[in-house]
Amino acid sequence: MADPADRTDMRLIAADKVEGVSVYNTAGEKLGSVGNIFIDKLSGQAEFATLAFGGMLGMGEKHYPLPWSVLTYDTGQDGFVVDLDKETLQGAPGYDNDRLYEPNYAWREEVAGYYGATA
């Protein structure tokens, strides 16, 4: 029997199934894939997803937090779509993995401001 989480007609997806899902821009270019999701513990809402982009064989790779509100799931692409081109993404706030887990998540305001989202 097929895993229900793999069905594209379902609105909910388990967090572990989102990791590795491709992220494309509106031109259909693959920008990377979802690395992690940050969920607000009090509201239960997803706030950010990280996009792994750049580097070689995992070395020097930066992680770009994207506000969840800029991601749209496209069943035809079987992935998320963002209205960004590679140049805009390269100019976005990106961090090494350790900085993402600093206790105060100080990057939230910077990232939200860059994309015009609320943090």
C-alpha positions as CSV (number, residue, x, y, z in Angstrom):
1,M,0.0,0.0,0.0
2,A,1.3,3.5,-0.9
3,D,2.3,5.8,1.9
4,P,-0.6,8.4,2.2
5,A,2.0,11.1,2.8
6,D,3.2,10.7,-0.8
7,R,-0.3,11.5,-2.2
8,T,-0.4,14.9,-3.9
9,D,-4.1,15.3,-3.4
10,M,-3.7,15.5,0.4
11,R,-3.3,19.0,2.0
12,L,-1.2,17.8,5.0
13,I,2.3,16.4,4.9
14,A,4.5,15.1,7.7
15,A,7.5,17.4,8.4
16,D,9.9,14.5,7.7
17,K,8.5,14.2,4.2
18,V,9.2,17.9,3.4
19,E,12.9,17.6,4.0
20,G,14.6,17.2,0.6
21,V,11.6,18.4,-1.4
22,S,12.8,20.5,-4.4
23,V,12.3,24.3,-4.5
24,Y,11.9,25.9,-7.9
25,N,11.6,29.5,-9.1
26,T,8.7,30.6,-11.3
27,A,10.8,30.0,-14.4
28,G,11.0,26.3,-13.4
29,E,14.7,26.4,-12.4
30,K,15.6,24.2,-9.5
31,L,17.1,26.4,-6.8
32,G,17.7,23.7,-4.2
33,S,15.8,21.7,-1.7
34,V,14.2,22.1,1.7
35,G,16.7,21.3,4.4
36,N,14.6,22.0,7.5
37,I,11.5,23.6,8.8
38,F,11.2,26.0,11.8
39,I,7.8,25.8,13.5
40,D,6.6,28.2,16.2
41,K,6.0,26.0,19.2
42,L,3.2,28.1,20.6
43,S,1.1,28.6,17.4
44,G,2.1,25.4,15.7
45,Q,2.6,27.3,12.4
46,A,5.6,26.8,10.1
47,E,7.5,30.1,10.0
48,F,10.6,29.3,7.9
49,A,12.0,26.6,5.7
50,T,15.7,26.5,5.0
51,L,17.0,26.1,1.4
52,A,20.4,24.6,0.9
53,F,22.1,26.4,-1.9
54,G,25.7,26.7,-3.2
55,G,28.8,25.0,-2.0
56,M,30.4,21.9,-3.3
57,L,29.7,18.4,-1.9
58,G,28.2,20.0,1.2
59,M,31.3,22.1,1.9
60,G,30.8,25.8,2.1
61,E,27.1,25.4,1.7
62,K,24.9,28.1,3.0
63,H,21.4,27.8,4.3
64,Y,18.9,30.3,3.3
65,P,15.8,30.6,5.6
66,L,12.7,31.4,3.5
67,P,9.6,32.6,5.2
68,W,7.0,29.9,4.9
69,S,4.6,32.5,3.4
70,V,6.8,32.8,0.2
71,L,6.6,29.1,-0.6
72,T,3.8,27.7,-2.7
73,Y,3.4,24.0,-3.2
74,D,3.0,23.1,-6.9
75,T,1.6,19.6,-7.5
76,G,2.8,19.7,-11.2
77,Q,6.4,20.3,-10.1
78,D,6.0,18.0,-7.1
79,G,7.9,20.7,-5.1
80,F,7.7,24.2,-3.8
81,V,7.8,27.3,-6.0
82,V,9.2,30.8,-4.9
83,D,9.0,34.0,-6.8
84,L,12.8,34.5,-6.8
85,D,15.5,34.2,-9.3
86,K,19.0,32.9,-8.5
87,E,20.5,36.4,-8.3
88,T,18.0,37.5,-5.7
89,L,18.6,34.3,-3.7
90,Q,22.3,34.8,-3.8
91,G,21.8,38.3,-2.3
92,A,19.5,36.9,0.4
93,P,20.7,36.4,4.0
94,G,22.3,33.0,4.2
95,Y,24.0,31.4,7.2
96,D,26.1,28.4,8.1
97,N,24.2,25.7,9.8
98,D,25.5,26.6,13.3
99,R,24.1,30.2,13.1
100,L,20.6,28.9,12.4
101,Y,20.5,27.3,15.8
102,E,21.7,30.3,17.9
103,P,19.5,30.6,21.0
104,N,17.7,33.8,20.0
105,Y,17.3,33.1,16.3
106,A,18.5,36.6,15.7
107,W,18.4,36.0,11.9
108,R,14.5,36.0,11.9
109,E,14.1,39.8,11.6
110,E,16.8,40.1,8.9
111,V,15.3,37.3,6.8
112,A,11.7,38.5,7.2
113,G,12.7,42.1,6.3
114,Y,14.5,40.9,3.1
115,Y,11.4,39.1,1.8
116,G,8.9,41.7,3.2
117,A,7.3,39.1,5.5
118,T,6.5,39.2,9.2
119,A,8.6,37.4,11.7
